[in-house]
Amino acid sequence: MPPVFELTVAKETLGFSAAHFLTLRGHVCERLHGHNYRIGATVTGPVDPHTGFVIDFALLKQALRTIADRMDHRLLIPVANQELTVRETGDRVVIDYHWPEWLVVPAAHACLLPVSQTTAERLAEFAAAEVWTALTTAGATMTALAVEIEESHGQGSTCRLDANPN
């Protein structure tokens, strides 16, 4: 039986600070609030006989850093949320929720994400898809990828993608 290898990157430097809200009426997290997030990943796959890597650490860190930089010091806005109407008007992003123009933010402060909620689970799912695409585009061969989003130390969610989900 061939060995199975996992390579993990989970560094404090792969963090980002962001604000968000949930559309759960009456829930405390419906209010605008923020977290100091951390993003990490574990890649599972064979070791390349030439390089001795499952994947180059630098490639994985760059894929994670790209996501963190996109979200850092931004308001995370779930544009796939059916309860919201989100529109970009010039240099503003306008969000209709409880009433028209419930929240208006400068476009430069917004990070529009194709998710239904900005929970740790949905952020991990989004990030996993982005990292998978970045790594496979770069030629990585992996059997699985797990991406973790921590909202705070010890509190987060992991999304795992498998190359062969059978």
Backbone as JSON Lines, residues from 0, in Angstrom:
{"i":0,"aa":"M","n":[0.85,-1.17,0.0],"ca":[0.0,0.0,0.0],"c":[0.9,1.24,0.0]}
{"i":1,"aa":"P","n":[0.69,2.14,-0.96],"ca":[1.52,3.36,-1.0],"c":[1.16,4.31,0.14]}
{"i":2,"aa":"P","n":[2.13,5.05,0.61],"ca":[1.84,6.0,1.7],"c":[0.97,7.15,1.21]}
{"i":3,"aa":"V","n":[0.22,7.73,2.13],"ca":[-0.6,8.9,1.86],"c":[0.06,10.08,2.55]}
{"i":4,"aa":"F","n":[0.2,11.17,1.82],"ca":[0.86,12.35,2.37],"c":[-0.1,13.52,2.46]}
{"i":5,"aa":"E","n":[0.04,14.28,3.52],"ca":[-0.71,15.53,3.69],"c":[0.27,16.65,3.96]}
{"i":6,"aa":"L","n":[0.03,17.78,3.35],"ca":[0.85,18.96,3.55],"c":[-0.07,20.05,4.08]}
{"i":7,"aa":"T","n":[0.3,20.69,5.18],"ca":[-0.56,21.67,5.83],"c":[0.14,23.01,5.96]}
{"i":8,"aa":"V","n":[-0.62,24.06,5.67],"ca":[-0.19,25.43,5.93],"c":[-1.25,26.05,6.82]}
{"i":9,"aa":"A","n":[-0.86,26.47,8.01],"ca":[-1.77,27.12,8.97],"c":[-0.95,28.13,9.76]}
{"i":10,"aa":"K","n":[-0.71,29.27,9.15],"ca":[0.17,30.27,9.75],"c":[-0.64,31.49,10.21]}
{"i":11,"aa":"E","n":[-0.2,32.06,11.31],"ca":[-0.86,33.28,11.8],"c":[-0.77,34.41,10.79]}
{"i":12,"aa":"T","n":[0.27,34.39,9.95],"ca":[0.42,35.45,8.94],"c":[-0.59,35.32,7.81]}
{"i":13,"aa":"L","n":[-1.31,34.21,7.74],"ca":[-2.35,34.04,6.73],"c":[-3.71,34.4,7.33]}
{"i":14,"aa":"G","n":[-3.78,35.6,7.84],"ca":[-5.01,36.06,8.45],"c":[-5.55,37.28,7.73]}
{"i":15,"aa":"F","n":[-6.76,37.62,8.07],"ca":[-7.38,38.83,7.54],"c":[-8.44,39.29,8.52]}
{"i":16,"aa":"S","n":[-8.66,40.57,8.55],"ca":[-9.7,41.16,9.39],"c":[-10.83,41.61,8.48]}
{"i":17,"aa":"A","n":[-12.05,41.25,8.85],"ca":[-13.19,41.61,8.0],"c":[-14.45,41.73,8.84]}
{"i":18,"aa":"A","n":[-15.36,42.52,8.32],"ca":[-16.69,42.67,8.92],"c":[-17.68,41.84,8.12]}
{"i":19,"aa":"H","n":[-18.75,41.45,8.77],"ca":[-19.83,40.74,8.07],"c":[-21.09,40.79,8.91]}
{"i":20,"aa":"F","n":[-22.15,40.23,8.36],"ca":[-23.43,40.11,9.05],"c":[-24.1,38.87,8.49]}
{"i":21,"aa":"L","n":[-25.05,38.31,9.24],"ca":[-25.84,37.18,8.77],"c":[-27.28,37.62,8.63]}
{"i":22,"aa":"T","n":[-27.98,37.05,7.68],"ca":[-29.4,37.38,7.52],"c":[-30.25,36.35,8.26]}
{"i":23,"aa":"L","n":[-30.09,36.36,9.56],"ca":[-30.86,35.5,10.46],"c":[-31.6,36.44,11.4]}
{"i":24,"aa":"R","n":[-32.82,36.75,11.04],"ca":[-33.58,37.77,11.77],"c":[-33.62,37.5,13.26]}
{"i":25,"aa":"G","n":[-33.19,38.52,14.03],"ca":[-33.2,38.44,15.47],"c":[-31.94,37.84,16.08]}
{"i":26,"aa":"H","n":[-31.11,37.2,15.27],"ca":[-29.87,36.59,15.77],"c":[-28.84,37.69,16.03]}
{"i":27,"aa":"V","n":[-28.04,37.53,17.08],"ca":[-27.04,38.54,17.42],"c":[-26.09,38.81,16.24]}
{"i":28,"aa":"C","n":[-25.82,37.81,15.42],"ca":[-24.89,37.99,14.3],"c":[-25.53,38.66,13.09]}
{"i":29,"aa":"E","n":[-26.8,39.04,13.22],"ca":[-27.44,39.84,12.17],"c":[-26.84,41.24,12.18]}
{"i":30,"aa":"R","n":[-26.39,41.66,13.34],"ca":[-25.74,42.98,13.43],"c":[-24.37,42.94,12.79]}
{"i":31,"aa":"L","n":[-23.97,44.02,12.2],"ca":[-22.65,44.15,11.61],"c":[-21.6,43.95,12.71]}
{"i":32,"aa":"H","n":[-20.66,43.05,12.46],"ca":[-19.58,42.78,13.41],"c":[-18.38,42.23,12.63]}
{"i":33,"aa":"G","n":[-17.29,42.0,13.3],"ca":[-16.1,41.55,12.59],"c":[-15.31,40.5,13.34]}
{"i":34,"aa":"H","n":[-14.35,39.95,12.62],"ca":[-13.48,38.91,13.17],"c":[-12.06,39.12,12.65]}
{"i":35,"aa":"N","n":[-11.13,38.56,13.37],"ca":[-9.76,38.42,12.9],"c":[-9.62,36.97,12.44]}
{"i":36,"aa":"Y","n":[-9.85,36.76,11.16],"ca":[-9.89,35.42,10.58],"c":[-8.48,34.89,10.34]}
{"i":37,"aa":"R","n":[-8.41,33.57,10.2],"ca":[-7.21,32.89,9.75],"c":[-7.64,31.86,8.72]}
{"i":38,"aa":"I","n":[-6.85,31.72,7.66],"ca":[-7.13,30.72,6.64],"c":[-5.97,29.74,6.58]}
{"i":39,"aa":"G","n":[-6.28,28.47,6.47],"ca":[-5.27,27.43,6.38],"c":[-5.77,26.32,5.47]}
{"i":40,"aa":"A","n":[-4.87,25.45,5.07],"ca":[-5.27,24.37,4.16],"c":[-4.38,23.15,4.35]}
{"i":41,"aa":"T","n":[-4.96,22.0,4.03],"ca":[-4.24,20.74,3.98],"c":[-4.48,20.11,2.62]}
{"i":42,"aa":"V","n":[-3.38,19.78,1.95],"ca":[-3.44,19.14,0.63],"c":[-3.04,17.68,0.81]}
{"i":43,"aa":"T","n":[-3.83,16.79,0.25],"ca":[-3.54,15.36,0.28],"c":[-3.21,14.92,-1.14]}
{"i":44,"aa":"G","n":[-2.15,14.14,-1.27],"ca":[-1.8,13.66,-2.6],"c":[-0.49,12.92,-2.61]}
{"i":45,"aa":"P","n":[-0.1,12.48,-3.79],"ca":[1.16,11.76,-3.91],"c":[2.35,12.71,-3.88]}
{"i":46,"aa":"V","n":[3.48,12.19,-3.49],"ca":[4.72,12.96,-3.53],"c":[5.29,12.84,-4.94]}
{"i":47,"aa":"D","n":[5.6,13.97,-5.53],"ca":[6.23,14.0,-6.85],"c":[7.64,13.41,-6.71]}
{"i":48,"aa":"P","n":[7.96,12.39,-7.48],"ca":[9.27,11.76,-7.33],"c":[10.43,12.69,-7.68]}
{"i":49,"aa":"H","n":[10.19,13.67,-8.52],"ca":[11.25,14.6,-8.91],"c":[11.51,15.66,-7.84]}
{"i":50,"aa":"T","n":[10.43,16.31,-7.35],"ca":[10.6,17.4,-6.39],"c":[10.63,16.93,-4.95]}
{"i":51,"aa":"G","n":[10.0,15.79,-4.68],"ca":[9.86,15.34,-3.3],"c":[8.72,16.03,-2.56]}
{"i":52,"aa":"F","n":[7.92,16.84,-3.28],"ca":[6.79,17.58,-2.7],"c":[5.46,16.9,-3.01]}
{"i":53,"aa":"V","n":[4.49,17.07,-2.13],"ca":[3.09,16.9,-2.52],"c":[2.73,18.13,-3.35]}
{"i":54,"aa":"I","n":[3.09,19.28,-2.8],"ca":[2.93,20.57,-3.48],"c":[3.94,21.52,-2.84]}
{"i":55,"aa":"D","n":[4.39,22.47,-3.58],"ca":[5.32,23.45,-3.05],"c":[4.58,24.33,-2.02]}
{"i":56,"aa":"F","n":[5.14,24.45,-0.83],"ca":[4.54,25.3,0.21],"c":[4.26,26.71,-0.33]}
{"i":57,"aa":"A","n":[5.18,27.24,-1.11],"ca":[5.04,28.61,-1.62],"c":[3.79,28.75,-2.48]}
{"i":58,"aa":"L","n":[3.49,27.76,-3.29],"ca":[2.3,27.8,-4.15],"c":[1.03,27.8,-3.31]}
{"i":59,"aa":"L","n":[0.98,26.95,-2.29],"ca":[-0.2,26.89,-1.43],"c":[-0.36,28.19,-0.64]}
{"i":60,"aa":"K","n":[0.74,28.7,-0.09],"ca":[0.66,29.96,0.66],"c":[0.19,31.11,-0.23]}
{"i":61,"aa":"Q","n":[0.64,31.14,-1.48],"ca":[0.21,32.21,-2.39],"c":[-1.29,32.11,-2.68]}
{"i":62,"aa":"A","n":[-1.79,30.92,-2.87],"ca":[-3.23,30.74,-3.13],"c":[-4.05,31.21,-1.92]}
{"i":63,"aa":"L","n":[-3.59,30.89,-0.72],"ca":[-4.29,31.31,0.49],"c":[-4.17,32.82,0.69]}
{"i":64,"aa":"R","n":[-2.98,33.36,0.44],"ca":[-2.75,34.8,0.61],"c":[-3.63,35.61,-0.35]}
{"i":65,"aa":"T","n":[-3.84,35.12,-1.57],"ca":[-4.7,35.8,-2.53],"c":[-6.12,35.96,-1.99]}
{"i":66,"aa":"I","n":[-6.63,34.91,-1.36],"ca":[-7.98,34.98,-0.78],"c":[-8.0,35.92,0.41]}
{"i":67,"aa":"A","n":[-7.03,35.79,1.3],"ca":[-6.97,36.66,2.48],"c":[-6.87,38.12,2.08]}
{"i":68,"aa":"D","n":[-6.03,38.42,1.1],"ca":[-5.87,39.81,0.66],"c":[-7.17,40.37,0.07]}
{"i":69,"aa":"R","n":[-7.91,39.53,-0.63],"ca":[-9.18,39.96,-1.22],"c":[-10.2,40.39,-0.15]}
{"i":70,"aa":"M","n":[-10.16,39.72,1.0],"ca":[-11.14,39.96,2.05],"c":[-10.67,40.9,3.14]}
{"i":71,"aa":"D","n":[-9.37,41.15,3.22],"ca":[-8.8,41.9,4.34],"c":[-9.32,43.34,4.41]}
{"i":72,"aa":"H","n":[-9.77,43.71,5.59],"ca":[-10.28,45.05,5.87],"c":[-11.42,45.44,4.92]}
{"i":73,"aa":"R","n":[-12.32,44.47,4.71],"ca":[-13.48,44.68,3.86],"c":[-14.74,44.2,4.6]}
{"i":74,"aa":"L","n":[-15.87,44.62,4.07],"ca":[-17.15,44.08,4.49],"c":[-17.47,42.93,3.55]}
{"i":75,"aa":"L","n":[-17.65,41.74,4.1],"ca":[-17.97,40.55,3.3],"c":[-19.46,40.54,3.01]}
{"i":76,"aa":"I","n":[-19.82,40.57,1.73],"ca":[-21.22,40.69,1.34],"c":[-21.62,39.44,0.55]}
{"i":77,"aa":"P","n":[-22.63,38.69,1.05],"ca":[-23.06,37.46,0.39],"c":[-24.05,37.74,-0.75]}
{"i":78,"aa":"V","n":[-23.54,37.89,-1.96],"ca":[-24.41,38.3,-3.07],"c":[-25.36,37.19,-3.53]}
{"i":79,"aa":"A","n":[-25.15,35.94,-3.11],"ca":[-26.07,34.86,-3.46],"c":[-27.18,34.7,-2.41]}
{"i":80,"aa":"N","n":[-27.26,35.62,-1.48],"ca":[-28.28,35.56,-0.43],"c":[-29.61,36.07,-0.99]}
{"i":81,"aa":"Q","n":[-30.63,35.23,-0.91],"ca":[-31.94,35.56,-1.48],"c":[-32.67,36.66,-0.73]}
{"i":82,"aa":"E","n":[-32.26,36.95,0.5],"ca":[-32.91,38.0,1.28],"c":[-32.34,39.38,1.01]}
{"i":83,"aa":"L","n":[-31.25,39.44,0.27],"ca":[-30.59,40.71,0.0],"c":[-30.74,41.11,-1.46]}
{"i":84,"aa":"T","n":[-30.81,42.4,-1.68],"ca":[-30.61,42.95,-3.01],"c":[-29.34,43.79,-2.91]}
{"i":85,"aa":"V","n":[-28.35,43.4,-3.69],"ca":[-27.05,44.08,-3.65],"c":[-26.82,44.71,-5.01]}
{"i":86,"aa":"R","n":[-26.52,45.99,-5.0],"ca":[-26.24,46.66,-6.26],"c":[-25.07,47.61,-6.11]}
{"i":87,"aa":"E","n":[-24.29,47.68,-7.16],"ca":[-23.16,48.6,-7.2],"c":[-23.61,49.84,-7.97]}
{"i":88,"aa":"T","n":[-23.49,50.98,-7.35],"ca":[-23.85,52.24,-7.98],"c":[-22.67,53.19,-7.86]}
{"i":89,"aa":"G","n":[-21.95,53.31,-8.95],"ca":[-20.76,54.16,-8.92],"c":[-19.74,53.64,-7.95]}
{"i":90,"aa":"D","n":[-19.4,54.45,-6.97],"ca":[-18.38,54.06,-6.01],"c":[-18.98,53.55,-4.7]}
{"i":91,"aa":"R","n":[-20.26,53.11,-4.75],"ca":[-20.93,52.59,-3.56],"c":[-21.51,51.21,-3.83]}
{"i":92,"aa":"V","n":[-21.66,50.46,-2.77],"ca":[-22.42,49.21,-2.8],"c":[-23.61,49.42,-1.88]}
{"i":93,"aa":"V","n":[-24.79,49.2,-2.44],"ca":[-26.03,49.41,-1.7],"c":[-26.67,48.05,-1.43]}
{"i":94,"aa":"I","n":[-27.04,47.84,-0.17],"ca":[-27.66,46.57,0.24],"c":[-29.05,46.87,0.78]}
{"i":95,"aa":"D","n":[-30.06,46.27,0.14],"ca":[-31.43,46.34,0.63],"c":[-31.69,45.04,1.4]}
{"i":96,"aa":"Y","n":[-32.15,45.17,2.64],"ca":[-32.43,43.99,3.46],"c":[-33.74,44.22,4.19]}
{"i":97,"aa":"H","n":[-33.73,44.83,5.33],"ca":[-34.97,45.13,6.04],"c":[-35.74,46.26,5.37]}
{"i":98,"aa":"W","n":[-35.02,47.15,4.74],"ca":[-35.6,48.29,4.05],"c":[-34.62,48.71,2.95]}
{"i":99,"aa":"P","n":[-35.07,49.53,2.01],"ca":[-34.16,50.02,0.97],"c":[-32.96,50.74,1.6]}
{"i":100,"aa":"E","n":[-31.83,50.52,1.02],"ca":[-30.57,51.12,1.48],"c":[-30.3,50.83,2.96]}
{"i":101,"aa":"W","n":[-30.57,49.59,3.36],"ca":[-30.31,49.13,4.72],"c":[-28.86,49.39,5.1]}
{"i":102,"aa":"L","n":[-27.97,49.17,4.13],"ca":[-26.55,49.41,4.36],"c":[-25.93,49.92,3.06]}
{"i":103,"aa":"V","n":[-25.17,50.98,3.16],"ca":[-24.46,51.55,2.01],"c":[-23.0,51.68,2.41]}
{"i":104,"aa":"V","n":[-22.11,51.11,1.59],"ca":[-20.68,51.17,1.89],"c":[-19.92,51.59,0.64]}
{"i":105,"aa":"P","n":[-18.77,52.23,0.84],"ca":[-17.92,52.52,-0.32],"c":[-17.53,51.22,-1.02]}
{"i":106,"aa":"A","n":[-17.55,51.2,-2.33],"ca":[-17.22,50.0,-3.09],"c":[-15.83,49.47,-2.73]}
{"i":107,"aa":"A","n":[-14.9,50.36,-2.44],"ca":[-13.54,49.94,-2.09],"c":[-13.49,49.2,-0.75]}
{"i":108,"aa":"H","n":[-14.55,49.31,0.05],"ca":[-14.61,48.66,1.35],"c":[-15.36,47.34,1.3]}
{"i":109,"aa":"A","n":[-15.89,46.99,0.13],"ca":[-16.75,45.81,-0.01],"c":[-16.01,44.66,-0.68]}
{"i":110,"aa":"C","n":[-16.35,43.46,-0.24],"ca":[-15.89,42.24,-0.89],"c":[-17.13,41.42,-1.21]}
{"i":111,"aa":"L","n":[-17.52,41.44,-2.48],"ca":[-18.72,40.72,-2.92],"c":[-18.36,39.26,-3.15]}
{"i":112,"aa":"L","n":[-19.05,38.38,-2.43],"ca":[-18.74,36.95,-2.49],"c":[-19.95,36.16,-2.99]}
{"i":113,"aa":"P","n":[-19.72,35.15,-3.83],"ca":[-20.82,34.34,-4.37],"c":[-21.29,33.26,-3.39]}
{"i":114,"aa":"V","n":[-21.68,33.7,-2.19],"ca":[-22.12,32.78,-1.14],"c":[-23.49,33.23,-0.63]}
{"i":115,"aa":"S","n":[-24.19,32.31,0.04],"ca":[-25.52,32.62,0.56],"c":[-25.48,33.28,1.93]}
{"i":116,"aa":"Q","n":[-24.45,33.01,2.69],"ca":[-24.22,33.63,3.99],"c":[-22.71,33.76,4.16]}
{"i":117,"aa":"T","n":[-22.28,34.64,5.03],"ca":[-20.85,34.78,5.28],"c":[-20.46,34.07,6.58]}
{"i":118,"aa":"T","n":[-21.02,32.89,6.77],"ca":[-20.64,32.03,7.89],"c":[-19.27,31.43,7.62]}
{"i":119,"aa":"A","n":[-18.63,30.93,8.66],"ca":[-17.34,30.26,8.49],"c":[-17.46,29.1,7.52]}
{"i":120,"aa":"E","n":[-18.59,28.4,7.56],"ca":[-18.81,27.26,6.66],"c":[-18.81,27.68,5.19]}
{"i":121,"aa":"R","n":[-19.57,28.72,4.89],"ca":[-19.68,29.18,3.49],"c":[-18.38,29.85,3.02]}
{"i":122,"aa":"L","n":[-17.69,30.53,3.93],"ca":[-16.4,31.12,3.56],"c":[-15.38,30.02,3.28]}
{"i":123,"aa":"A","n":[-15.4,28.95,4.07],"ca":[-14.49,27.83,3.85],"c":[-14.8,27.14,2.52]}
{"i":124,"aa":"E","n":[-16.07,26.99,2.2],"ca":[-16.47,26.37,0.93],"c":[-16.0,27.22,-0.26]}
{"i":125,"aa":"F","n":[-16.21,28.53,-0.17],"ca":[-15.75,29.44,-1.21],"c":[-14.24,29.36,-1.36]}
{"i":126,"aa":"A","n":[-13.52,29.45,-0.24],"ca":[-12.06,29.44,-0.28],"c":[-11.53,28.11,-0.82]}
{"i":127,"aa":"A","n":[-12.15,27.01,-0.45],"ca":[-11.7,25.7,-0.94],"c":[-11.81,25.63,-2.47]}
{"i":128,"aa":"A","n":[-12.91,26.1,-3.02],"ca":[-13.07,26.09,-4.48],"c":[-12.03,26.97,-5.15]}
{"i":129,"aa":"E","n":[-11.76,28.14,-4.56],"ca":[-10.76,29.05,-5.12],"c":[-9.36,28.45,-5.06]}
{"i":130,"aa":"V","n":[-9.01,27.84,-3.93],"ca":[-7.68,27.24,-3.79],"c":[-7.54,26.05,-4.73]}
{"i":131,"aa":"W","n":[-8.57,25.22,-4.82],"ca":[-8.54,24.06,-5.72],"c":[-8.25,24.52,-7.14]}
{"i":132,"aa":"T","n":[-8.97,25.54,-7.59],"ca":[-8.77,26.06,-8.95],"c":[-7.35,26.6,-9.13]}
{"i":133,"aa":"A","n":[-6.87,27.37,-8.17],"ca":[-5.52,27.94,-8.27],"c":[-4.46,26.85,-8.34]}
{"i":134,"aa":"L","n":[-4.59,25.83,-7.51],"ca":[-3.57,24.78,-7.46],"c":[-3.61,23.89,-8.7]}
{"i":135,"aa":"T","n":[-4.8,23.5,-9.13],"ca":[-4.88,22.64,-10.31],"c":[-4.47,23.4,-11.57]}
{"i":136,"aa":"T","n":[-4.77,24.68,-11.63],"ca":[-4.33,25.49,-12.76],"c":[-2.81,25.56,-12.81]}
{"i":137,"aa":"A","n":[-2.19,25.55,-11.65],"ca":[-0.72,25.58,-11.57],"c":[-0.09,24.2,-11.79]}
{"i":138,"aa":"G","n":[-0.94,23.18,-12.01],"ca":[-0.43,21.85,-12.3],"c":[-0.33,20.9,-11.13]}
{"i":139,"aa":"A","n":[-0.88,21.29,-9.98],"ca":[-0.81,20.42,-8.8],"c":[-1.66,19.17,-9.01]}
{"i":140,"aa":"T","n":[-1.16,18.07,-8.47],"ca":[-1.9,16.81,-8.47],"c":[-2.24,16.49,-7.03]}
{"i":141,"aa":"M","n":[-3.52,16.53,-6.71],"ca":[-3.93,16.25,-5.34],"c":[-5.15,15.36,-5.34]}
{"i":142,"aa":"T","n":[-5.3,14.6,-4.28],"ca":[-6.47,13.75,-4.15],"c":[-7.54,14.39,-3.29]}
{"i":143,"aa":"A","n":[-7.12,15.34,-2.43],"ca":[-8.09,16.04,-1.58],"c":[-7.49,17.36,-1.12]}
{"i":144,"aa":"L","n":[-8.38,18.25,-0.76],"ca":[-8.0,19.56,-0.24],"c":[-8.97,19.9,0.88]}
{"i":145,"aa":"A","n":[-8.44,20.34,2.01],"ca":[-9.28,20.82,3.11],"c":[-8.85,22.24,3.42]}
{"i":146,"aa":"V","n":[-9.8,23.17,3.41],"ca":[-9.51,24.56,3.73],"c":[-10.28,24.94,4.98]}
{"i":147,"aa":"E","n":[-9.57,25.54,5.93],"ca":[-10.18,25.96,7.18],"c":[-10.23,27.48,7.25]}
{"i":148,"aa":"I","n":[-11.36,27.99,7.7],"ca":[-11.51,29.4,8.03],"c":[-11.81,29.46,9.52]}
{"i":149,"aa":"E","n":[-10.93,30.12,10.27],"ca":[-11.16,30.36,11.69],"c":[-11.65,31.79,11.87]}
{"i":150,"aa":"E","n":[-12.76,31.95,12.6],"ca":[-13.25,33.29,12.95],"c":[-12.45,33.86,14.1]}
{"i":151,"aa":"S","n":[-12.05,32.99,14.99],"ca":[-11.18,33.35,16.11],"c":[-10.46,32.07,16.51]}
{"i":152,"aa":"H","n":[-9.43,32.19,17.3],"ca":[-8.63,31.03,17.66],"c":[-9.5,29.89,18.19]}
{"i":153,"aa":"G","n":[-9.4,28.74,17.54],"ca":[-10.13,27.57,18.0],"c":[-11.58,27.5,17.58]}
{"i":154,"aa":"Q","n":[-12.04,28.43,16.74],"ca":[-13.44,28.46,16.32],"c":[-13.5,28.69,14.82]}
{"i":155,"aa":"G","n":[-13.79,27.62,14.07],"ca":[-13.8,27.75,12.62],"c":[-14.5,26.6,11.96]}
{"i":156,"aa":"S","n":[-14.38,26.56,10.64],"ca":[-15.0,25.52,9.84],"c":[-14.03,25.07,8.76]}
{"i":157,"aa":"T","n":[-14.1,23.79,8.42],"ca":[-13.26,23.22,7.37],"c":[-14.13,22.64,6.27]}
{"i":158,"aa":"C","n":[-13.78,22.96,5.03],"ca":[-14.46,22.37,3.86],"c":[-13.46,21.49,3.15]}
{"i":159,"aa":"R","n":[-13.85,20.25,2.91],"ca":[-12.98,19.29,2.24],"c":[-13.53,18.97,0.85]}
{"i":160,"aa":"L","n":[-12.66,19.05,-0.14],"ca":[-12.99,18.67,-1.52],"c":[-12.15,17.45,-1.89]}
{"i":161,"aa":"D","n":[-12.77,16.46,-2.52],"ca":[-12.08,15.25,-2.93],"c":[-12.07,15.17,-4.46]}
{"i":162,"aa":"A","n":[-10.93,14.76,-5.0],"ca":[-10.81,14.62,-6.45],"c":[-11.76,13.55,-6.97]}
{"i":163,"aa":"N","n":[-11.95,12.5,-6.21],"ca":[-12.85,11.4,-6.56],"c":[-13.88,11.25,-5.46]}
{"i":164,"aa":"P","n":[-14.97,12.01,-5.51],"ca":[-15.92,12.05,-4.39],"c":[-16.78,10.81,-4.22]}
{"i":165,"aa":"N","n":[-16.46,9.71,-4.87],"ca":[-17.29,8.49,-4.75],"c":[-17.17,7.89,-3.4]}
